[in-house]
């Protein structure tokens, strides 16, 4: 299942108007799908590609009520599978991947995650320590730090069900 965003959501993320987002789509800069009613939807993957191509990280509106997960680690393939499994279970969840300490800081500030998920065997010790320190700090009272088991592919769906987001 693909996670699709509408033009209003994207406009809020980038602090622009919906007309600007439509201009990006019509100019071919941002890949979008037209609904039968003539509205546009953008896959999260296409928005991420757009952000990377034009160096436009979302500046606002990324954090929202509900489940917000920050996945920390270096294995993009595994985290892609994990992200898809989470979207299947909770389609409205926001899931981001951080591979460097800079990206961790960026997404902690922009996403205000409810969960910080770390795979210890794929994450350098210093990044794991930093995640533990942040999750243990006063500013992160509602942040749950989750450390994946050594072989999280085994029973992935059962593991995801144990995330247990409050209010979702």
C-alpha positions as CSV (number, residue, x, y, z in Angstrom):
1,X,0.0,0.0,0.0
2,X,1.4,3.4,-1.0
3,X,1.2,6.3,1.3
4,X,-0.3,9.2,-0.7
5,X,-0.3,12.9,0.2
6,X,-2.6,15.6,-1.2
7,X,-1.4,19.0,-2.5
8,X,-2.6,20.8,0.7
9,X,-0.5,18.5,2.9
10,X,2.6,19.1,0.8
11,X,2.0,22.9,0.8
12,X,1.9,22.9,4.6
13,X,5.1,20.9,4.8
14,X,7.0,23.3,2.6
15,X,5.2,26.5,3.7
16,X,4.0,27.3,0.2
17,X,0.6,27.6,-1.4
18,X,-1.3,24.7,-3.0
19,X,-0.9,26.6,-6.3
20,X,2.9,26.4,-5.9
21,X,2.6,22.6,-5.4
22,X,0.4,22.4,-8.5
23,X,3.0,24.4,-10.5
24,X,5.7,21.9,-9.4
25,X,3.4,19.0,-10.6
26,X,2.5,20.7,-13.9
27,X,6.1,21.5,-14.6
28,X,7.0,17.9,-14.2
29,X,9.2,18.5,-11.1
30,X,7.0,16.6,-8.7
31,X,5.5,13.3,-9.8
32,X,1.8,13.0,-9.0
33,X,-1.2,10.9,-9.8
34,X,-4.5,12.4,-10.9
35,X,-7.6,11.1,-9.2
36,X,-10.8,10.6,-11.3
37,X,-12.0,13.9,-9.8
38,X,-9.0,15.8,-11.1
39,X,-7.2,16.1,-7.8
40,X,-3.5,15.2,-7.4
41,X,-1.9,12.7,-5.0
42,X,1.8,12.3,-4.5
43,X,3.5,9.2,-3.2
44,X,5.7,9.7,-0.2
45,X,8.6,8.2,-2.2
46,X,8.1,10.7,-5.0
47,X,8.0,13.6,-2.5
48,X,11.3,12.3,-1.0
49,X,12.9,12.2,-4.4
50,X,11.7,15.7,-5.1
51,X,13.0,16.9,-1.8
52,X,16.4,15.4,-2.5
53,X,16.6,16.6,-6.1
54,X,15.8,20.2,-5.2
55,X,17.4,20.2,-1.7
56,X,14.1,21.2,-0.2
57,X,13.7,19.4,3.1
58,X,10.2,20.1,4.6
59,X,10.4,23.1,6.9
60,X,7.1,22.8,8.7
61,X,4.1,20.8,9.2
62,X,5.8,17.4,9.2
63,X,4.8,16.7,12.8
64,X,1.2,15.8,13.2
65,X,-0.9,13.9,15.7
66,X,-0.7,10.2,15.6
67,X,2.1,7.8,15.1
68,X,5.4,9.3,14.1
69,X,8.4,7.0,13.8
70,X,12.1,7.8,13.3
71,X,14.0,4.7,12.1
72,X,17.7,4.9,12.8
73,X,20.2,2.8,10.9
74,X,22.2,2.3,7.8
75,X,20.3,-0.6,6.0
76,X,17.9,1.2,3.7
77,X,16.5,-2.1,2.3
78,X,15.5,-3.4,5.7
79,X,14.0,-0.1,6.8
80,X,12.1,0.2,3.5
81,X,10.5,-3.2,4.3
82,X,9.8,-2.0,7.8
83,X,8.3,1.2,6.6
84,X,6.0,-0.5,4.2
85,X,4.8,-2.9,6.9
86,X,4.1,0.0,9.2
87,X,2.2,1.8,6.5
88,X,0.2,-1.3,5.9
89,X,-0.8,-1.5,9.6
90,X,-1.1,2.3,10.1
91,X,-1.6,4.1,6.8
92,X,-1.5,7.6,8.4
93,X,1.8,7.0,10.2
94,X,4.7,9.2,9.4
95,X,7.9,7.2,9.1
96,X,11.3,8.7,8.4
97,X,14.8,7.2,8.1
98,X,17.9,8.7,9.6
99,X,21.4,7.3,8.7
100,X,23.6,10.0,10.2
101,X,23.7,12.0,13.4
102,X,22.8,15.1,11.5
103,X,19.7,13.4,10.0
104,X,18.7,12.2,13.5
105,X,18.8,15.8,14.8
106,X,17.0,17.1,11.7
107,X,14.1,14.6,12.0
108,X,13.9,14.8,15.8
109,X,13.3,18.6,15.4
110,X,11.0,18.4,12.4
111,X,9.0,15.2,13.0
112,X,8.8,15.2,16.8
113,X,8.6,11.4,16.8
114,X,6.5,9.3,19.1
115,X,8.9,6.4,18.6
116,X,12.6,6.1,17.9
117,X,13.4,2.7,16.5
118,X,17.0,1.5,16.4
119,X,18.6,-1.6,15.0
120,X,21.7,-2.1,17.2
121,X,23.7,-4.3,14.8
122,X,23.1,-1.8,11.9
123,X,23.7,1.4,14.0
124,X,27.2,2.6,15.1
125,X,27.6,2.6,18.9
126,X,27.9,6.4,19.1
127,X,24.6,6.9,17.3
128,X,22.9,4.3,19.5
129,X,24.3,6.0,22.6
130,X,23.1,9.4,21.4
131,X,19.6,8.0,20.7
132,X,19.5,6.5,24.3
133,X,20.6,9.8,25.8
134,X,18.0,11.8,23.8
135,X,15.1,9.4,24.7
136,X,16.1,9.5,28.3
137,X,16.1,13.3,28.4
138,X,13.4,15.6,29.9
139,X,12.5,17.0,26.4
140,X,11.5,13.5,25.2
141,X,9.0,12.4,27.9
142,X,6.6,11.0,25.3
143,X,9.3,9.4,23.1
144,X,9.6,5.6,23.1
145,X,13.0,4.2,22.3
146,X,12.6,0.7,20.7
147,X,15.6,-1.5,20.0
148,X,15.0,-4.1,17.3
149,X,15.9,-7.7,18.0
150,X,19.0,-9.1,16.3
151,X,16.8,-10.7,13.6
152,X,13.8,-8.5,13.3
153,X,12.8,-10.0,10.0
154,X,11.6,-13.1,11.9
155,X,8.0,-12.3,13.0
156,X,8.1,-8.7,11.7
157,X,4.3,-8.3,11.7
158,X,4.1,-9.5,15.3
159,X,6.9,-7.1,16.3
160,X,5.2,-4.2,14.6
161,X,1.9,-4.9,16.4
162,X,3.8,-4.5,19.7
163,X,4.7,-0.9,18.8
164,X,1.3,-0.1,20.3
165,X,0.9,3.6,19.5
166,X,-1.3,5.4,21.9
167,X,-4.4,7.0,20.4
168,X,-3.8,5.5,16.9
